[in-house]
């Protein structure tokens, strides 16, 4: 796969000592705004989302026959951006 043509960033593979993020079942809110995202050319991708004045990270794992989504807890943007940055740099997963 030629990753040079992707427009969004790809998360760095997680380090062995990375922080383990607590992933929760999606709340099922109908409306959220996606602020940033990683490239969806891989089976695992992330979205930084905002809803109701709070932010969270959505994780999507895509397989051939199913898609699984999970979300972090919701909180202020500065808190969620720390998780987002850690995910992008392989410091969390």
N, C-alpha and C positions, 0 to 999 in steps of 0.2 A: 504494500500500500504506500503510495507516494504522499507523505504527510506535508510536503512543501506547498500543496495546493489548498490546505485547510485554512479557513479564515479565523477560527477560534483556537485558543490555546489547548494544549494537551496536558493533563496533569502528569507530573513527574511520578514514576513508580514509587510506592511507599517504601520508606526505609524500615529496617528491621525494628528499630526502636521508636517507631512512629506512635503518635497519640491515637488511641482508639476512640473514635467518635461514637456517641450513643445515637443510633438511628432508630427513629420511631415510625409507627404506621402513619401514612399520610392522613391529615385531618379531613381531606375531602372538600376543602374550600373550593368553591367554583371559580373564584377570581383571585388571581395573584399576578403581580407584575414581575417578569423576569428581568433582573438588572444586569446580570452577566452569566456567561455559560462557557462550558468547555466544549470542544468539538465532539459531535456525536458520531464520528466515523468509527469509533471503537465501541465495544459492547458496554463499557462503563462510562458514564458522563455525569456531570454535575451542573446545577443551575443555582444561582444566587437569586432568591425571590423575596418580594415584599408583599405583605397583605395586612390590611388593618393597622398600619403604622408600625408593624414589627417585621423583622426579616428572618429568613431561614435558608438553609441549603437543602436542595432536593437532589437525591442520588437516584439515578436510573440505571438498572442493569438490564440489558436487552439480550435475550437468547433467541434462538430460532423460532420457538413457539410461544414464548411468554415474555412479559416485561414486568419487572419488579421495581417499585419506587418506594423510597423511604425519605424521611425528612429529619432534620435536626430540630431541637426545640426552637421556639421563636423568641427573639429578643431584639435588643437595640442593634442598629447597623454596625456600630464599632465592634461589638462582641461577635457578631456573625462574620464580619470581615476577617477577623482573626482566624476563624475556622476555615473560611474560604481560602485565605492565603496559605494556610498550613496544608490544605488539600492539594492546592496547585503545586506546592513545592515538595510533596512527598513526606511532609512532616506529620500528616494525619491520614487516617483512612477509616 
